[in-house]
Amino acid sequence: MRVPLEWLREYVDVTLSPRELADELTMRGMEVSAIEQVGGGWTDVVVGRVVDVQRHPNADTLWLTRVEVASGSEPLEIVCGAQNLELGQLVPVARVGAVLPGDRRIERTKIRGVVSNGMLCSAIELGLGADADGIHILGHGDELALGTPLDEVVGETVLEVDVKPNRGDALSMVGLAREIAAFTGGELRLPAAEVREAADQPTESHVAVRIEESELNPRFAARWFDGVMNGPSPDWV
């Protein structure tokens, strides 16, 4: 189970270092097999905004983009082969001189006769996932300031926790937060939970519960769900 510490801190204050927290969890039977630093394995990668996209005159699959990396500055002209670019997108920009994971150095290059002053990065190029099909989109509005170092936006410490079968209560962020609150004395902050029921689809029209041994089982709850779709996780996950 992958446990991002920033997400965990929404439910409990964690003052221990990642290594101290890993040791405490391991001592309690929830072995932490790895501490991973996601993001930050690069230099000089910043938030930029796509302000222009044109087809490359000498290549059918390449684009000529102009990307603003600071308010009021001259946009960078960058050649890109991704097909998911749109005007106004916030994207990771590796400027000339940047170093990406794997010691990949970004230089000013000429691609099919056009100079490219940097690179727009996909998730796999940043070490943030396996998606290599398009640029890693950071947003579409003003939620991030131009020029913000990328490690301030997506940098994260993640614990790989092996939760045993007898601890199903800990197979969630809230479950682990409850455990951490118990051994640190920290305040547990449970998320608000609200289930809205459609007026024309009450649960009792789909599910019936009958308790035959009320002393052994004083309460049993059931709920019916419909229209649940499986799809890609949002970026914050």
LINHU-V443893 format. One record per residue. N is the residue number from 1. RES is the residue in three letters. PHI is phi in radians with two decimals (* if undefined). Layout:
N | RES | PHI
N | RES | PHI
This chain:
1 | MET | *
2 | ARG | -1.56
3 | VAL | -2.17
4 | PRO | -1.22
5 | LEU | -1.15
6 | GLU | -1.12
7 | TRP | -1.20
8 | LEU | -1.04
9 | ARG | -1.21
10 | GLU | -1.17
11 | TYR | -1.93
12 | VAL | -2.75
13 | ASP | -1.28
14 | VAL | -2.04
15 | THR | -1.71
16 | LEU | -1.24
17 | SER | -1.20
18 | PRO | -0.93
19 | ARG | -1.18
20 | GLU | -1.12
21 | LEU | -1.11
22 | ALA | -1.05
23 | ASP | -1.14
24 | GLU | -1.13
25 | LEU | -1.15
26 | THR | -1.09
27 | MET | -1.10
28 | ARG | -1.75
29 | GLY | 1.60
30 | MET | -1.96
31 | GLU | -1.13
32 | VAL | -1.65
33 | SER | -1.51
34 | ALA | -2.78
35 | ILE | -2.07
36 | GLU | -1.95
37 | GLN | -1.70
38 | VAL | -1.55
39 | GLY | 1.49
40 | GLY | 1.58
41 | GLY | -1.48
42 | TRP | -2.64
43 | THR | -2.33
44 | ASP | 1.03
45 | VAL | -1.92
46 | VAL | -2.27
47 | VAL | -1.43
48 | GLY | -2.29
49 | ARG | -2.12
50 | VAL | -1.32
51 | VAL | -1.94
52 | ASP | -2.81
53 | VAL | -2.41
54 | GLN | -2.32
55 | ARG | -1.18
56 | HIS | -1.13
57 | PRO | -1.19
58 | ASN | -2.06
59 | ALA | -2.72
60 | ASP | -1.27
61 | THR | -1.86
62 | LEU | -1.93
63 | TRP | -2.15
64 | LEU | -1.76
65 | THR | -2.01
66 | ARG | -2.11
67 | VAL | -2.20
68 | GLU | -1.56
69 | VAL | -2.00
70 | ALA | -2.76
71 | SER | -1.06
72 | GLY | 1.47
73 | SER | -1.53
74 | GLU | -1.22
75 | PRO | -1.08
76 | LEU | -1.45
77 | GLU | -1.65
78 | ILE | -2.29
79 | VAL | -1.51
80 | CYS | -2.47
81 | GLY | -1.80
82 | ALA | -1.24
83 | GLN | -1.84
84 | ASN | -1.89
85 | LEU | -1.41
86 | GLU | -2.48
87 | LEU | -1.07
88 | GLY | 1.58
89 | GLN | -1.16
90 | LEU | -1.64
91 | VAL | -2.39
92 | PRO | -1.36
93 | VAL | -2.04
94 | ALA | -1.59
95 | ARG | -1.34
96 | VAL | -1.00
97 | GLY | 1.76
98 | ALA | -1.20
99 | VAL | -2.17
100 | LEU | -1.75
101 | PRO | -0.90
102 | GLY | 1.46
103 | ASP | 1.04
104 | ARG | -1.46
105 | ARG | -1.75
106 | ILE | -1.68
107 | GLU | -2.16
108 | ARG | -1.27
109 | THR | -2.29
110 | LYS | -1.89
111 | ILE | -2.03
112 | ARG | 0.91
113 | GLY | 1.55
114 | VAL | -2.11
115 | VAL | -1.31
116 | SER | -1.97
117 | ASN | -1.74
118 | GLY | 2.23
119 | MET | -2.61
120 | LEU | -1.59
121 | CYS | -1.86
122 | SER | -1.57
123 | ALA | -1.10
124 | ILE | -1.19
125 | GLU | -1.21
126 | LEU | -1.67
127 | GLY | 1.30
128 | LEU | -1.81
129 | GLY | 2.83
130 | ALA | -1.77
131 | ASP | -1.33
132 | ALA | -2.01
133 | ASP | -1.42
134 | GLY | -2.75
135 | ILE | -1.18
136 | HIS | -1.33
137 | ILE | -1.40
138 | LEU | -1.69
139 | GLY | 2.95
140 | HIS | -2.37
141 | GLY | -2.38
142 | ASP | -1.94
143 | GLU | -1.24
144 | LEU | -2.25
145 | ALA | -1.34
146 | LEU | -1.08
147 | GLY | 1.51
148 | THR | -1.11
149 | PRO | -0.98
150 | LEU | -1.10
151 | ASP | -1.18
152 | GLU | -1.37
153 | VAL | -1.71
154 | VAL | -2.12
155 | GLY | -1.12
156 | GLU | -2.79
157 | THR | -1.70
158 | VAL | -2.17
159 | LEU | -1.66
160 | GLU | -1.73
161 | VAL | -1.90
162 | ASP | -1.68
163 | VAL | -1.48
164 | LYS | -1.31
165 | PRO | -1.03
166 | ASN | -1.45
167 | ARG | -2.12
168 | GLY | -1.04
169 | ASP | -1.15
170 | ALA | -1.78
171 | LEU | -1.50
172 | SER | -2.89
173 | MET | -1.09
174 | VAL | -1.15
175 | GLY | -1.10
176 | LEU | -1.19
177 | ALA | -1.07
178 | ARG | -1.10
179 | GLU | -1.14
180 | ILE | -1.16
181 | ALA | -1.06
182 | ALA | -1.19
183 | PHE | -1.67
184 | THR | -1.87
185 | GLY | 1.39
186 | GLY | -1.29
187 | GLU | -1.35
188 | LEU | -1.60
189 | ARG | -1.98
190 | LEU | -1.38
191 | PRO | -1.23
192 | ALA | -1.17
193 | ALA | -2.20
194 | GLU | -2.48
195 | VAL | -1.94
196 | ARG | -1.69
197 | GLU | -1.82
198 | ALA | -1.14
199 | ALA | -1.07
200 | ASP | -1.63
201 | GLN | -2.35
202 | PRO | -1.14
203 | THR | -1.01
204 | GLU | -1.15
205 | SER | -1.40
206 | HIS | -2.12
207 | VAL | -2.29
208 | ALA | -2.21
209 | VAL | -2.14
210 | ARG | -2.23
211 | ILE | -1.68
212 | GLU | -1.63
213 | GLU | -2.18
214 | SER | -1.16
215 | GLU | -1.26
216 | LEU | -1.44
217 | ASN | -2.43
218 | PRO | -1.22
219 | ARG | -2.63
220 | PHE | -2.45
221 | ALA | -1.99
222 | ALA | -2.45
223 | ARG | -2.53
224 | TRP | -1.90
225 | PHE | -2.06
226 | ASP | -2.49
227 | GLY | 1.29
228 | VAL | -1.36
229 | MET | -1.95
230 | ASN | -1.69
231 | GLY | -2.74
232 | PRO | -1.11
233 | SER | -1.24
234 | PRO | -1.19
235 | ASP | -1.06
236 | TRP | -1.18
237 | VAL | -1.29
